[in-house]
Amino acid sequence: MGKIVRTLSGDGSVLCSAIDSTDMVRELQRLHNATPVVTAALGRMCTAGAIMGALLKNEGDTLTLRINGGGPCGTLTVVADYRGNVKCCAGNEQANVPLRADGGLDVPACVGTDGYLTVVKDMGLKEPYVGQIPLASGNIAEDITAYYSISEQIPTVCALGIVFNEDASVKAAGGYMLQLVPPVQDSSVKVIEDNLRNMESITGMLEKGLKPEELALNALEGLGAEVLDQWDAVYYCDCSRERTERILISLGREELQKLADEGETTEVCCHFCNKKYEFSTDDICRLLKEQKN
């Protein structure tokens, strides 16, 4: 089970959220049977999405991250709720690309760099908030940092990491996101810059087993930071047969009638958890009657 920790500097000018997303990323790898490089890309997005979702204020609020960079993995989608629980999918979970020259996974090559990062926040208003920027690098963390700077004008630093075992299973995953809170204190900015310059890489800290509170407090060292709150978050798909029925009904009478006329079992697969729902011809006819009503 993952853990999200939020910390605040003593003067209230810097918020740092961190997460241990190891179990989340292990679960997405299991559910989607994704290649290591796709697991790394989706894992980074789930880690970021959980932190960003946890910044939402109200129960029922949701956040969707979507990246389509033109790379072989296709569109990457992550949905998070206000507690940081996430679900995700990729257009091609079996995509693969050559390793980098240093032997590392080449996430930008898999994601692509010719496209957009889109953030959708559904906060129960008439229309959801939609922000979109051109991809900065396909590195995910840099793209999230750029999104906040360009679309929301919030100075942000995002660090995301996945560490793999030799058998390509997930050893550790996590990250942190640091944001300046107005009014920005110049003295705090200087301390943060020094801290980030001297801190080890996120993958190095994950390799050593640092906990999310340690990640966050290290980033805010020298600022009198304290832990605000912490809680568990998981990979969670809320699909159900009832929701799937509503999706089928939304196809319209013409499409439902075609399915009924085919006289075969209709199978619908959830993209987020790969659970399959089967609907007989009688089921489809029942949905047709419900739509008529």
C-alpha angles and dihedrals in degrees: 000000000000125000128213119201126187122198133182130202118246093254092047094239100113128049120192123187121188135180143195099217097169096118092044092055093044089053095049089049090052096045097045099031085221125181115254094258093049089045088053092050096044091041092056091047092049090049091051093041092053092052092045093045090052088060090064113104109215139052108255094033114127136189127206124198117195129180125183108173099159092252127137094266091065122208116355117207130186126179120195133182128216091273093054097254109148146193128186148179140188131213091234114018092179095057117133137184133183117277120258119263089263091054096255128131111272101224096168090054090052095044097038128219102236103090146042145293110221125192119193120188115191106194100164095269125130090266129021120242111254123193124178135180135173111261113269097202114330086247091115096217092060090046092052090049091051092047093057092045096048105029103031101021092229115140102235141172118198126188122183130177144177123191119198132203120232090264090057093253117134114267098177140345134183147112147184138236121206122195134181115233118212130282087051115214113218091207091056092049090056092051092048092050091052092047094051091047092053099038121102118247117278092247090051091053091047090050088057092051099246113176122233093255089054091050092051097043091047089056090050097041112148094022099090092248123184133190109259099188144327137198143161125272130185145186101268133172116196097194118136140170090258092054090047090052090054090052091052091048090052089061088076135239095286095056093042091051090052090053091048092048092053088065093212134117112270115220121200119190123200110232092210101053104008092237111155126220120195124206122191124213088260089054091052091048089051090053089050090055091048091052090051088055 
